[in-house]
Amino acid sequence: MKGGRRRWHAVDLAAPEQQPRLIENASKGEPFIIAKAGKPLVKVVALDAPMPGATKRTGFMAGQFTVPDDFDRMGEKVSKPCLEETCEAAP
């Protein structure tokens, strides 16, 4: 699985000879769909695969960078006069 996108393979129930290879690939993060007469029936994914929509986004970059103490005041010298309509060209 590259770039966060999954590739799905549809496999018909009439193709049991492919099962060992597909199961091995699914365990490595490459899920597949079992179909019967072209109709999808079951998705096979690894047990440790995240549930759809369960990806944790908050805090995913914790410890990767620091935020300056004056972050909420950065650019104040330029932006405050502009908000008060006494704005001149920024330096």
PEKAVEN-V604662 format. One line per field, one symbol per residue. phi: phi as a letter, one per 20 degrees, with the letter a starting at -180 (. if undefined). A space follows every 50 residues. Layout:
# PEKAVEN-V604662
phi = ???
This chain:
# PEKAVEN-V604662
phi = .dmmdedddecfgfdffeggfffffffeodfbdecclndfdbedcffeff fgmefedfnfdgnebddffegfdfmgfefffffemdfdgff
